[in-house]
Amino acid sequence: MRLAKLATLAVLALFSVAARGDWNAQVAVLPSGSHLLGNPAAAIKLSEYISYTCPHCAEFDRQASDSMRLTYVRSGKLAIEYRHLVRDPVDMTVAMLTNCGPSSKFVQNHITFLRQQAQWMARIDNAQGQQVRWTTGTPLARRRAIADDLGFYQMMLARGYDRPTVDRCLADENIARKLADQTREASQLGVPGTPSFLINGELLAGTHTWPALQAQLKARI
């Protein structure tokens, strides 16, 4: 009875989102740990492989994120799955922070770190004397050192996360394993770099910019 009631509530929630005409409020965590934004029954499912230390990913977000969500996701025509291709310890730390907390906070966490990438990446050069802390000690100690040195605690505080909450997320090895698994899957699929995209499971060759992806979407929607 309890499971049936929960399923009914979930269906009602989806209909409520659809009735408001904006699927941007619907975010689900998939078994792989990736996040799906939008209508789960959308005819077009876009999977986006991103890395938070990739400048091209930040540029893509600035050009495409708002447009995709307002033009395609909102109506229910498109759902976006955010997958991670982790390149380095800083990238892993940020990915664990964007995945911190309820699924409803993921998209804005994701956008926050990409939109502020230039600022926190600039701190890496100024922290050269501290970088030994990023590769020694326990995984949690390394991530906490990165978060301290690059100002991530302050960024997360502005998003409503206190330090103990951030530390719990940085200690979550289940999230770390899922991020590593997504990275391995990207390699198996032949993903050449970030950002890269799949539409309905098909890897889009030579598509790494918003103009190129926009043309692909327009041809299908």
Secondary structure as the mmCIF struct_conf table of DSSP 4:
data_model
#
loop_
_struct_conf.conf_type_id
_struct_conf.id
_struct_conf.beg_label_comp_id
_struct_conf.beg_label_asym_id
_struct_conf.beg_label_seq_id
_struct_conf.end_label_comp_id
_struct_conf.end_label_asym_id
_struct_conf.end_label_seq_id
HELX_RH_AL_P HELX_RH_AL_P1 ARG A 2 ARG A 20
TURN_TY1_P TURN_TY1_P1 GLY A 21 GLY A 21
HELX_RH_3T_P HELX_RH_3T_P1 TRP A 23 ALA A 25
STRN STRN1 VAL A 27 VAL A 29
TURN_TY1_P TURN_TY1_P2 PRO A 31 SER A 32
BEND BEND1 GLY A 33 GLY A 33
STRN STRN2 HIS A 35 LEU A 37
BEND BEND2 GLY A 38 GLY A 38
TURN_TY1_P TURN_TY1_P3 PRO A 40 ALA A 41
BEND BEND3 ALA A 43 ALA A 43
STRN STRN3 ILE A 44 ILE A 50
TURN_TY1_P TURN_TY1_P4 TYR A 52 THR A 53
HELX_RH_AL_P HELX_RH_AL_P2 PRO A 55 PHE A 60
HELX_RH_PI_P HELX_RH_PI_P1 ASP A 61 SER A 65
HELX_RH_AL_P HELX_RH_AL_P3 ASP A 66 MET A 68
HELX_RH_PI_P HELX_RH_PI_P2 ARG A 69 VAL A 73
TURN_TY1_P TURN_TY1_P5 ARG A 74 GLY A 76
BEND BEND4 LYS A 77 LYS A 77
STRN STRN4 LEU A 78 HIS A 84
BEND BEND5 ASP A 88 ASP A 88
HELX_RH_AL_P HELX_RH_AL_P4 PRO A 89 THR A 98
TURN_TY1_P TURN_TY1_P6 ASN A 99 ASN A 99
BEND BEND6 GLY A 101 GLY A 101
HELX_RH_3T_P HELX_RH_3T_P2 SER A 103 LYS A 105
HELX_RH_AL_P HELX_RH_AL_P5 PHE A 106 ARG A 115
TURN_TY1_P TURN_TY1_P7 GLN A 116 GLN A 116
HELX_RH_AL_P HELX_RH_AL_P6 GLN A 117 ASN A 126
TURN_TY1_P TURN_TY1_P8 ALA A 127 ALA A 127
HELX_RH_3T_P HELX_RH_3T_P3 GLN A 128 TRP A 134
BEND BEND7 THR A 135 GLY A 137
HELX_RH_AL_P HELX_RH_AL_P7 PRO A 139 ASP A 149
TURN_TY1_P TURN_TY1_P9 LEU A 150 GLY A 151
HELX_RH_AL_P HELX_RH_AL_P8 PHE A 152 ALA A 158
TURN_TY1_P TURN_TY1_P10 ARG A 159 GLY A 160
HELX_RH_AL_P HELX_RH_AL_P9 ARG A 163 LEU A 170
TURN_TY1_P TURN_TY1_P11 ALA A 171 ALA A 171
HELX_RH_AL_P HELX_RH_AL_P10 GLU A 173 LEU A 189
TURN_TY1_P TURN_TY1_P12 GLY A 190 GLY A 190
BEND BEND8 GLY A 193 PRO A 195
STRN STRN5 SER A 196 ILE A 199
TURN_TY1_P TURN_TY1_P13 ASN A 200 GLY A 201
STRN STRN6 GLU A 202 LEU A 203
TURN_TY1_P TURN_TY1_P14 ALA A 205 GLY A 206
BEND BEND9 THR A 209 THR A 209
HELX_RH_AL_P HELX_RH_AL_P11 TRP A 210 ARG A 220
#
